Amino acid sequence: MSIDLVHVGFDNFLATNRIVAIASPKSTSIKRAIKDAAHKGYLIDMTHGRKTRSAIFVDNGHIFLTSRAPEIIVDRLRVSHIGSALKSELETEEEGSEL
């Protein structure tokens, strides 16, 4: 079992299967969620002092702040997903050829 990771900037990676949503932190509701997560200790800032451009929500309630735009992270997730799909397809073909 392998874990697929996505690069979110500054040598930080997240497990793709744990990501629930990626949002821009501009709306009031997202700002409120970030503030609540900070009070509860569930906020992880990975911006390295740069402007926050996306908030990544994961399945355990944590929120990750990154300086990469949501579009960039989504594009990286697509590439990661395509790569893992191709990898599993190749593994299936190899198993079939061994039979």
C-alpha positions as CSV (number, residue, x, y, z in Angstrom):
1,M,0.0,0.0,0.0
2,S,1.5,3.3,-1.1
3,I,0.6,6.8,0.0
4,D,0.2,9.4,-2.8
5,L,1.5,12.8,-1.8
6,V,1.0,16.2,-3.3
7,H,3.6,19.0,-3.1
8,V,2.0,22.1,-1.6
9,G,5.1,24.3,-1.5
10,F,8.3,24.8,0.5
11,D,9.1,21.1,0.6
12,N,5.7,20.3,2.3
13,F,3.5,17.4,1.2
14,L,0.0,16.2,2.0
15,A,-1.5,12.8,1.6
16,T,-3.9,13.1,-1.3
17,N,-6.4,10.6,0.2
18,R,-6.9,12.8,3.2
19,I,-7.8,16.0,1.4
20,V,-11.5,16.9,1.6
21,A,-11.5,20.5,0.1
22,I,-9.2,23.2,-1.1
23,A,-10.5,26.8,-0.8
24,S,-9.4,30.4,-1.1
25,P,-9.2,32.0,2.3
26,K,-10.9,35.2,1.1
27,S,-14.5,34.4,2.1
28,T,-15.9,35.1,5.5
29,S,-16.9,31.5,6.2
30,I,-13.4,30.2,5.4
31,K,-11.8,32.9,7.5
32,R,-14.1,31.9,10.4
33,A,-13.2,28.2,9.9
34,I,-9.5,29.1,10.0
35,K,-9.9,31.2,13.2
36,D,-11.8,28.3,14.9
37,A,-9.1,25.8,13.8
38,A,-6.4,28.1,15.3
39,H,-8.3,28.3,18.6
40,K,-8.7,24.5,18.7
41,G,-5.1,23.8,17.7
42,Y,-6.0,22.3,14.3
43,L,-4.4,25.0,12.1
44,I,-1.1,24.2,10.4
45,D,0.6,27.2,8.7
46,M,2.9,26.1,5.8
47,T,3.2,29.6,4.2
48,H,6.7,30.4,5.6
49,G,5.6,33.9,6.1
50,R,4.2,34.5,2.7
51,K,0.6,35.5,1.8
52,T,-1.9,32.7,2.4
53,R,-3.5,31.7,-0.9
54,S,-5.2,28.5,-0.1
55,A,-6.7,26.6,2.8
56,I,-6.7,22.8,2.6
57,F,-9.2,20.9,4.7
58,V,-8.4,17.3,5.6
59,D,-10.6,14.5,6.9
60,N,-9.5,14.8,10.5
61,G,-10.5,18.5,10.9
62,H,-7.1,20.0,10.4
63,I,-6.7,23.0,8.1
64,F,-3.4,23.6,6.3
65,L,-2.6,27.1,5.0
66,T,-0.3,27.3,2.0
67,S,1.1,30.1,-0.2
68,R,0.2,28.3,-3.4
69,A,-3.0,29.1,-5.2
70,P,-5.8,26.5,-5.1
71,E,-5.5,26.0,-8.9
72,I,-1.9,25.1,-8.6
73,I,-2.6,22.5,-6.0
74,V,-5.5,21.0,-7.9
75,D,-3.3,20.7,-11.0
76,R,-0.7,18.9,-9.0
77,L,-3.4,16.6,-7.6
78,R,-4.6,15.8,-11.2
79,V,-1.0,15.0,-12.3
80,S,-0.6,12.8,-9.2
81,H,-3.9,11.1,-9.8
82,I,-3.1,10.4,-13.4
83,G,0.4,9.1,-12.5
84,S,-1.0,6.8,-9.8
85,A,-3.6,5.5,-12.2
86,L,-1.0,4.8,-14.8
87,K,1.2,3.1,-12.2
88,S,-1.6,0.8,-11.1
89,E,-2.5,0.0,-14.7
90,L,1.1,-1.0,-15.4
91,E,1.2,-3.2,-12.3
92,T,-2.0,-4.9,-13.4
93,E,-0.6,-5.5,-16.9
94,E,2.6,-7.0,-15.3
95,E,0.6,-9.3,-13.1
96,G,-1.4,-10.4,-16.1
97,S,1.7,-11.2,-18.1
98,E,3.1,-13.3,-15.3
99,L,0.1,-15.7,-15.4
